[in-house]
Amino acid sequence: MKQLLCVFLLSLIFPATVFAEIVVMEEPLNWSQTARLPGDHMYQNLCASCHDADGSGNGLASKALGIDAPDLTHIAANNGGVYPGGAIERLIASSGVRNPHGGSPMPDWEQQFRSVYFVTARNPVRRDAYARDRIRELSGYIETLQVPD
């Protein structure tokens, strides 16, 4: 009884310490872990900062950088109602569209995904296949963001 009374009195003095829930913070994902996520999670970690979680192009990073990130929700509507998966994959992958002297501010995702796989396999064919798979996964998720015209 005496112990219960102590706990009660302590809870009045320090309510957060007696009944507080212990929260364990997870470590942030590193690049290798992020690259292996399913499309929706990969998008939220890699793309949403500029394109926004809903794909509208209103992400905080694009505003902070002063760039207009494309709205990803009307790609199909602007293409006769058909989502051009192959073209979107090429846009995500193509380093030819970007350059360090003023091209697109979007990262070269194909190269990034190749570098992740390079850590575990030095086979260039496998690296390319891995990069294409990750880009296809991202494009597949972007397709789910499409809104009807």
N, C-alpha and C positions, 0 to 999 in steps of 0.2 A: 504494500500500500504506500509505503514511504517513497519507493522508487517511482510509482505512478504519479505521486504528488510532485516530485522533482521534475518529471517530464512535463507535467501540466504547467508548472511555474516557468520552466524554461521556454515552453512554447509561447507563453504570454510575452516573455522578454525578447526572445529570438525566434519568432514564428517561422521565418524562412529556413532556419538551420535545422529545426526539428522535423518539419514536414516537407522539406525541399526534395525535389526529385533530382537525382544525380543525372546530369546530361553529359554524355560522352561525345565530344566533337570528333567528327570524322576528318581524316586528312583530305585535303583537296585532291582531286584526281590529277594524275600526271598525264602528259600528252599520250603516252603509250596506252594507258587505261582508257582515256577518252576516245581514242581512235578505234577501240574495239567495241564500243557501245552499239546498241541497236540504233537504227536511223533516227527515231524520235529523240532519244537522249543525246545522241551525237549532235543533232541539230541544235538542241537547247544549249549545249556546251560550246559549240563552235560557231553557230550562225545567228542565234537569237540576239546576241549583243548588238548587231547591226540591223538585221532583218526583223527583229522583234519576235516574241514567242509565237505570235499568230501569223507571222510571215508578212505583215503589212508594210514592212520597211521603215518602221518608226522606232527602231532600237535606240537605246541610249548612247551606244558607242558611235553610231553614225551621226547622231546629233552633235556629240562632243567633238567629233572629227570634222564636222561641217560638210559631210558628204550625204548624198541622196542614195540610200540603199534601195534597190528595186523592190517593189511590192511583189511578193512571190505568190500571192493568192489569186491572181488573175492571168496566170500564164496560159492556162487552157482556154479561158474565155477569149484571150487575145489571139488564139490560134485556132479559131473555128470550133471551139469546144473540145479540142483534142490536146492532151498533155504531151508535149514533145520530149519524152524521156531522154532519148539519145542526144538531142541538142542541149538539154539542160546538163546532162552528164559532161558533155564537151565543154560547156561554159565553166562548170565547177573545176574541171581538170586542166583546162588549157592555160598553160603558162605563157603562150604566145600572145594572149590578150593583155597580160600584165607585164609591166616592166618597172624597174626601180626609179625610173625618171619621169613618172607621170602617167602611167597606165592605170588600170583599175586598182583600187585599194584592196580588193579582195585577195586574200592569200592564195598562193599556188597550192591548192589542196592535194593535187596528185603527187607533187614532190614531197609534201608533208607526210602523206600516207606511205609513200615509198620509204621515207627515212625511218618510220616506225618499224616497218618490217625488216629493214636492213639490220637492225639490232639482232634479230633472231635467225635470219636467213640471208645469205649473201648472193643467192641465186637471183639474177635480174628478172627472169621470167616470172618467178614467184612474187617478187616485189611488185611488178607491174600488175599482175593478176590481183594481188591484195589491194593495191590502190584502186583499181577499177571496181572491185567489189565494194569497197567503202564508199566510193563515189556513187555507185548504183544504189546503195543503201540510203544515202542522203537524198538522192533524187526521188527515190520511192517515197520517202517521208514528205518531201515537198509536194509531191502529187496529192497527198492526203489533205494538204492545206488549201487546195483549190476550192473556190466558191463558185456557185452557179452564176452564169451571166445574167 
